Amino acid sequence: MKKNGELVEKLVKPGTNLRFATFEKLFDIIKDVHEEGSKHGCRDILNKKLQKLYANISVKQIQAFVDCCEVCQIKKSRLKKGVVVKPIVTSDMNKWCQVDCIDMKSNPDGDFRYIMVYQVTKVKTCRSYY
C-alpha cells in the first residue's frame, strides 16, 4: 500500500481482512470509533464495531478508554435518579391513616422495588412493608 509515495505495510490477520492496531495508534483508533462510529456508545457497542475492523483490541482496553471519556462520565452521572416519594392522598383514608409508596427502582433490594409505609394518624404508629 502506498501512502505519500512511500510503501507502507499493514499487518492483517491471515485469512481475514482484520487489521492489527499498533500501540501508538490504539488511542486514536478507539477514539474515532467511539466518537463518530458509536456516538459515545457503551463498551459492548464499541467492542462489536472494533471487532469488525481490528484483531487485537481487547475489551479491557476499550473499558479503560470509556472510563476516561468525559462525555460518557457526564452522561452516566445524569442517568442516576434519586428516591421518589409520592404520598397517596384520599379523603377517606386520611381520616385514620396515611399510606406512602416509596419508589426504590433506582436502588432495588433484590426483587423489592417499592416500600409501603402505613401510618396510623390517630395513634401515631408507623409500619413499613417491603
Secondary structure by P-SEA (a helix, b strand, c coil): cccccbbbbbbbcccccbbbbcccaaaaaaaaaaccccccccaaaaaaaaaaccccccaaaaaaaaaacaaaaaaaaaacccbbbbbbccccccccbbbbbbbccccccccccbbbbbbbcccbbbbbcc
